[in-house]
Amino acid sequence: MKQLAWLCLAGWLSQGVVQAQSMQAQLPPLNVSQLLRVQSIRPSANGLVLLMNGNPQVRMERIVEPDRMVIDLASTTIPTELHKAIIPINQFGVKQARIAQFEKDVTRIVLDLLPGETGEWLTRFDPRSGLIIQPSLASVAPNPAPLPNPSRTLMATLQGFTVEGRTRLIIQADQPTTFTGTNDPNSNTYNLVISPAQLSSSWERSVLAADVPIERVRVTQVNDSVVASFKLSPGWQMEQAGGGSFNQIVLQLTQNTPKPVAPPPLPKVLPPSSQAPLPESGRRIVVVDPGHGGGDPGAIGNGIQEKDIVMPISQAAGRELQRLGYVVYYTRTQDVEIDLAPRVALAEQVRADAFVSIHANSLASSADQVRGIETFFAPDSRSGRELAEFIQTQAIGATGANDRGVKSARFYVIYKTTMPSVLVETGFVTNPQEAANLNNPGYQQKLGESIARGIHQFLSR
């Protein structure tokens, strides 16, 4: 029976007469004490990526009738859930990949090739990513034709995500899918593009606990891709992790260890004109916070930087608020970098009646059609929600921008302040039309004044 089982497995992986056409390396003698382990396998934009704990010896054979490429990894094992798994590829002349524990110490991967495919495949090891199996550049057409009538069932449906143990995020799908993720240190976001994929009609995400270092999650359907943006807490980044089932995307949050630096001083209280520092006449006080600055440019796209466009918008809001009779303080009036804590400290120091942080948004370049204004308030802050609703209504009415609504998030500057506070995302610099608007002085003036009117409506209600 044992011999019969091995014969069945060999037949599932080979399915034809072996005709070796190329050999990259001979399998070495097996050494059980030096076994490698594949933690996960996923398709990527360049081929296949195997997350594993070392660089294996690789043997590759081209086999015909039916056409396929057989790849053996010496002294390598796989988790039980990967044994006899099938991964759809549908590019580079490959229909699918199959993986199994072919022998006790040999992992076998079979690429089922489309008829007439003659391209060569290579392997390379990246200590950060793992073993990468990809077609050679010479065998990839500049503009590969899409497969005829691709089956809709190849598109993965994303069902939701959960957070385990504070720092491990798991996205659940109904089948394997391709994804790429990058950290954007300028905006401290992790941008994830999952394709081909779609959101389930019952998409769910777990409620983020207070100690999870994620301030905001944005998930958007863009054509046949799902684009997810995770705004991370300061000092954190995200990366792909091993483990999980074959139909899961597993991400790990890790904390950076920045070099110790002296904390910046509190910014000077500088109204746009010669306002009294703290009047005794009972006039209401508003702190306007232009985001980022100095060495922190914020979001970047279409030739503009967030720090440069939020300043004139903030100043326009401040001037209008002064005209309406308010005392206005800015967290910065020049292109300087200021940490988050001093911004909050200023608002508390002057006993502000409202705090408004002004920002611009960005997404991955593949999502450049996403646009619109959205305003955030701290969770469970009723007054913050009301302030956000007034500002959002005024901003959309004045600019005609796409209304992305009001949302709750745990941004530091609105979560740590004790007065009604909001963070306004004035648009996406990664959208060409919206970037042009945000860089237009007339639009900046109109948007800033509308934010001021929303603040005035809230404080005078």
C-alpha positions in Angstrom: 0.0 0.0 0.0 2.8 2.4 0.9 4.5 1.8 -2.5 1.2 2.3 -4.3 0.7 5.7 -2.6 4.1 6.9 -3.7 3.3 5.7 -7.3 0.0 7.7 -7.2 1.8 10.8 -6.0 4.5 10.5 -8.7 1.8 10.1 -11.3 -0.1 13.2 -10.1 3.1 15.3 -10.4 4.6 13.9 -13.6 1.6 12.9 -15.8 3.7 11.9 -18.9 7.0 10.8 -20.3 10.0 12.6 -18.9 12.2 14.1 -21.6 14.9 16.1 -19.8 15.9 19.2 -21.8 17.9 21.2 -19.2 19.4 20.6 -15.8 20.4 23.4 -13.4 21.8 21.4 -10.5 22.1 17.9 -9.3 20.4 17.0 -6.1 23.0 16.6 -3.3 23.0 13.8 -0.8 20.2 14.3 1.7 21.1 15.5 5.2 18.2 15.4 7.6 19.9 17.8 10.0 20.0 20.5 7.3 16.4 20.4 6.1 14.9 23.6 4.7 11.2 24.5 5.2 8.8 26.3 2.8 6.5 28.5 4.9 4.3 29.8 2.1 4.0 30.0 -1.7 2.3 32.7 -3.7 2.1 34.0 -7.2 3.6 37.4 -7.9 3.9 39.8 -10.7 7.1 38.1 -11.7 6.3 34.4 -11.2 6.3 32.5 -7.9 7.7 33.4 -4.5 8.4 30.8 -1.9 9.0 32.1 1.6 11.5 29.8 3.2 14.4 29.7 5.7 17.3 29.2 3.3 18.5 28.7 -0.3 17.9 25.2 -1.6 19.6 23.2 -4.3 17.3 23.3 -7.3 16.9 20.8 -10.2 14.7 21.8 -13.2 13.5 19.6 -16.0 11.3 20.4 -19.0 8.8 17.7 -19.7 6.5 17.2 -22.7 3.2 15.4 -23.3 1.8 17.3 -21.6 4.1 20.3 -21.4 5.3 21.2 -18.0 8.4 22.3 -16.0 9.3 20.2 -13.0 11.3 21.9 -10.2 12.7 19.9 -7.4 14.0 21.5 -4.2 16.5 19.3 -2.3 16.4 18.9 1.4 13.2 20.8 1.6 9.8 20.1 3.3 6.5 21.9 3.1 3.6 22.3 5.6 0.8 19.7 5.4 -1.7 22.3 4.0 0.6 23.0 1.0 0.8 19.3 0.0 -0.9 18.8 -3.4 -1.9 22.5 -3.5 -2.7 24.1 -6.9 -1.9 27.8 -7.6 -3.5 29.5 -10.6 -0.9 31.5 -12.6 -2.4 32.3 -16.0 0.6 34.4 -17.2 4.0 33.8 -18.8 2.6 30.8 -20.7 1.8 29.0 -17.4 -1.7 27.8 -16.5 -1.0 26.8 -12.9 1.6 25.5 -10.4 1.3 22.4 -8.3 3.3 21.6 -5.2 3.8 18.4 -3.2 6.2 16.6 -0.9 7.4 14.3 -3.7 9.9 12.5 -1.5 10.6 12.6 2.2 13.2 15.4 1.7 12.3 16.7 -1.8 9.6 19.3 -2.5 8.4 19.2 -6.1 6.8 22.1 -8.0 5.2 21.5 -11.4 4.4 24.4 -13.8 1.7 23.3 -16.2 2.6 25.1 -19.5 0.2 26.2 -22.2 0.6 24.5 -25.7 3.5 25.9 -27.6 5.2 27.6 -24.7 9.0 27.5 -25.1 10.2 30.1 -22.6 13.0 29.4 -20.0 12.5 29.6 -16.3 15.1 30.5 -13.7 15.4 30.6 -9.9 17.1 33.1 -7.6 17.1 33.5 -3.8 16.4 36.8 -2.1 17.0 36.7 1.7 14.2 39.1 2.3 11.6 37.5 -0.1 12.7 33.9 -0.4 13.1 31.6 -3.4 11.8 33.3 -6.6 10.9 31.2 -9.6 10.5 33.4 -12.7 10.7 33.3 -16.5 13.9 34.6 -18.0 13.7 38.2 -19.4 14.5 36.9 -22.9 11.4 34.6 -22.9 8.9 37.3 -21.7 7.1 39.2 -24.5 7.1 43.0 -24.1 3.3 43.1 -24.2 2.1 39.5 -23.5 -1.3 38.8 -24.8 -3.9 38.0 -22.2 -5.3 34.5 -22.0 -8.4 34.0 -24.1 -11.6 34.1 -22.2 -10.1 33.8 -18.7 -12.4 32.2 -16.2 -14.1 34.5 -13.7 -13.5 31.9 -11.0 -9.8 32.8 -11.1 -10.6 36.1 -9.3 -10.2 35.7 -5.6 -13.0 37.0 -3.3 -11.7 38.7 -0.1 -13.9 38.0 2.8 -12.4 40.1 5.6 -9.4 40.5 7.8 -8.6 39.9 11.5 -5.8 40.9 13.8 -4.1 38.3 16.0 -1.9 39.1 18.9 -1.8 42.8 18.2 0.8 42.7 15.4 -0.3 39.9 13.0 -2.9 40.8 10.4 -4.6 38.1 8.3 -6.7 38.7 5.1 -8.9 35.8 4.2 -9.7 34.9 0.6 -11.6 32.0 -1.0 -8.6 31.0 -3.1 -4.9 32.0 -3.6 -4.2 35.3 -5.3 -1.3 37.6 -6.3 -0.4 40.6 -4.1 2.3 43.1 -3.7 2.9 45.4 -0.7 5.2 48.3 0.0 5.9 50.6 2.9 5.8 54.3 2.3 8.0 55.9 4.9 6.9 59.4 3.9 3.2 58.9 4.9 3.9 55.9 7.2 1.5 53.7 5.3 1.6 50.2 4.0 0.0 49.9 0.6 -1.2 46.5 -0.5 -2.5 45.7 -4.0 -4.3 42.3 -4.4 -5.0 41.2 -7.9 -7.1 39.7 -9.4 -9.4 40.1 -6.5 -12.7 41.5 -5.4 -14.3 42.4 -2.1 -17.0 40.1 -0.9 -20.5 41.7 -0.6 -20.2 40.8 3.1 -16.6 42.1 3.5 -15.8 42.4 7.2 -12.9 43.7 9.2 -12.3 43.2 12.9 -12.6 46.3 15.2 -9.1 47.4 15.9 -8.2 47.3 19.5 -6.7 50.4 21.1 -3.2 48.8 21.3 -3.0 47.7 17.7 -0.5 50.0 15.9 -2.8 50.7 13.0 -4.5 54.1 12.9 -6.6 53.7 9.9 -7.5 51.1 7.2 -8.8 52.0 3.8 -9.9 49.3 1.3 -11.0 50.2 -2.2 -12.0 48.1 -5.3 -10.1 49.4 -8.3 -11.0 47.5 -11.5 -9.9 43.9 -10.9 -7.7 44.7 -8.0 -8.3 45.5 -4.3 -6.2 48.3 -3.0 -5.7 48.4 0.8 -3.9 51.2 2.6 -2.9 50.8 6.3 -2.0 54.0 8.1 0.5 52.8 10.8 1.3 54.3 14.1 4.6 56.2 14.3 7.6 53.9 14.5 5.9 50.8 12.9 6.1 49.1 9.6 4.4 46.1 7.9 5.8 43.2 6.0 4.8 39.8 4.6 4.9 37.0 7.1 4.9 33.2 6.9 2.3 30.9 8.2 -1.5 30.9 7.7 -3.5 28.8 5.4 -3.0 28.7 1.6 -5.9 31.1 1.0 -4.7 33.8 3.4 -2.4 36.8 3.1 -0.5 37.2 6.4 1.2 40.4 7.3 3.3 41.2 10.3 3.7 44.6 12.1 7.2 45.3 13.3 8.5 48.2 15.3 11.4 50.3 14.1 14.2 51.3 16.4 14.9 54.9 15.4 18.1 56.6 16.5 17.5 58.7 19.6 16.9 62.3 18.8 16.3 65.3 21.0 12.5 66.2 21.0 11.8 69.4 19.0 10.7 72.4 21.0 7.1 73.5 21.1 6.3 75.5 18.0 5.9 79.2 18.5 2.4 80.5 18.7 2.1 82.5 15.5 -1.3 83.8 14.3 -1.4 84.9 10.7 -1.7 88.5 11.9 -1.0 90.4 15.1 -3.6 88.6 17.2 -3.3 88.8 21.0 -1.8 85.5 22.4 -4.7 84.6 24.6 -7.5 87.1 24.8 -9.5 87.8 27.9 -12.6 88.8 26.0 -14.0 85.3 25.7 -13.3 84.9 22.0 -13.1 81.2 20.8 -9.8 79.7 20.0 -9.0 77.4 17.1 -5.7 75.6 16.5 -5.0 74.9 12.8 -2.5 72.2 12.1 -0.8 72.0 8.7 0.4 68.4 8.5 4.0 67.2 8.0 6.7 69.8 7.1 10.5 70.0 6.7 12.1 66.6 6.2 8.7 65.0 6.4 7.0 65.8 3.0 3.9 63.7 3.6 2.1 62.2 0.5 3.9 62.7 -2.8 2.3 62.4 -6.3 2.1 64.1 -9.6 5.0 66.4 -8.8 3.7 67.9 -5.6 4.2 67.2 -1.9 1.6 67.2 0.8 3.5 69.6 3.1 3.5 72.3 0.4 -0.2 72.3 -0.4 -1.6 72.0 3.2 0.1 75.2 4.3 -1.8 77.6 2.0 -5.0 75.7 2.7 -4.4 76.1 6.4 -3.6 79.8 6.1 -6.7 80.4 4.1 -8.7 78.7 6.8 -7.0 80.7 9.5 -7.6 84.0 7.7 -11.3 83.2 7.3 -11.6 82.2 11.0 -10.0 85.5 12.0 -12.5 87.4 9.9 -15.3 85.5 11.7 -13.9 86.7 15.0 -11.8 83.7 16.2 -8.3 83.6 17.6 -6.2 81.3 15.5 -3.0 79.5 16.3 -0.9 77.4 13.9 1.3 74.5 14.8 3.7 75.6 12.2 3.9 78.6 9.8 7.1 77.6 8.0 8.5 74.5 6.3 9.8 72.8 9.4 9.3 69.3 10.8 7.4 69.1 14.0 6.6 65.9 15.9 3.0 64.9 16.7 3.2 65.4 20.5 4.1 69.2 20.3 1.1 69.8 18.1 -1.2 68.3 20.7 0.7 70.1 23.5 0.1 73.4 21.8 -3.7 72.8 21.5 -3.8 71.9 25.2 -1.6 74.8 26.2 -3.8 77.5 24.7 -7.0 75.6 25.7 -8.4 75.5 22.2 -12.1 75.1 21.5 -11.3 73.1 18.3 -8.3 71.5 16.7 -8.2 70.9 12.9 -5.4 69.0 11.2 -5.2 69.5 7.5 -3.6 66.8 5.2 -3.7 65.4 1.7 -4.0 61.8 0.7 -2.3 59.2 -1.5 -2.6 55.6 -2.7 -0.6 53.3 -4.8 0.0 54.4 -8.4 -2.3 51.7 -9.7 -5.2 53.4 -7.9 -4.7 56.9 -9.4 -8.4 57.2 -10.2 -9.4 57.3 -6.5 -10.2 60.8 -5.4 -12.2 62.8 -2.8 -12.3 64.5 0.5 -12.8 62.7 3.8 -12.8 64.0 7.4 -11.8 61.9 10.4 -12.7 62.1 14.1 -11.5 60.1 17.1 -13.5 57.0 18.0 -16.3 57.6 20.5 -16.0 61.4 20.2 -19.5 62.8 19.6 -18.3 66.4 19.3 -15.5 65.3 17.0 -18.0 63.6 14.7 -20.2 66.7 14.7 -17.3 69.0 13.8 -16.3 66.5 11.1 -19.8 66.5 9.6 -19.9 70.3 9.4 -16.5 70.6 7.8 -17.2 67.8 5.3 -20.5 69.3 4.2 -19.0 72.7 3.7 -15.9 71.4 1.8 -17.9 69.2 -0.6 -20.4 72.0 -1.2 -17.7 74.6 -2.0 -15.4 72.4 -4.2 -17.7 69.8 -5.7 -15.1 67.1 -4.8 -16.1 63.5 -4.4 -17.6 63.0 -1.0 -15.8 60.1 0.8 -17.7 60.9 4.1 -16.7 61.2 7.7 -14.9 58.3 9.4 -13.4 57.5 12.8 -9.7 56.8 13.1 -7.1 56.9 15.9 -4.7 59.5 14.4 -2.5 60.6 17.2 -3.3 64.4 16.9 -7.1 63.8 17.2 -6.9 60.9 19.5 -4.7 62.6 22.1 -6.4 66.0 22.2 -9.1 66.7 24.7 -11.1 69.3 22.7 -13.2 68.5 19.6 -10.7 67.5 16.9 -10.7 66.4 13.3 -8.2 65.5 10.6 -9.2 66.6 7.1 -7.9 64.7 4.1 -8.4 67.3 1.4 -7.8 65.0 -1.6 -5.5 62.6 -3.3 -2.2 63.8 -4.7 -2.0 60.5 -6.6 -5.1 61.5 -8.7 -3.9 63.8 -11.5 -7.0 66.0 -11.6 -7.2 66.3 -7.8 -3.5 67.0 -7.6 -3.9 69.9 -10.1 -6.8 71.3 -8.0 -4.9 71.0 -4.7 -1.9 72.8 -6.3 -4.2 75.7 -7.6 -4.1 78.8 -5.3 -7.8 79.6 -6.1 -8.9 76.0 -5.1 -6.7 76.2 -2.0 -8.4 79.4 -1.0 -11.9 78.0 -1.6 -11.2 74.8 0.3 -9.6 76.6 3.3 -12.5 79.0 3.6 -15.0 76.2 3.5 -13.1 74.4 6.3 -13.3 77.6 8.3 -17.1 77.9 7.7 -17.6 74.3 8.9 -15.7 75.1 12.1 -17.7 78.3 12.6 -21.0 76.4 12.2 -19.9 73.9 14.8 -18.7 76.4 17.4 -21.8 78.7 16.9 -24.5 76.0 16.9 
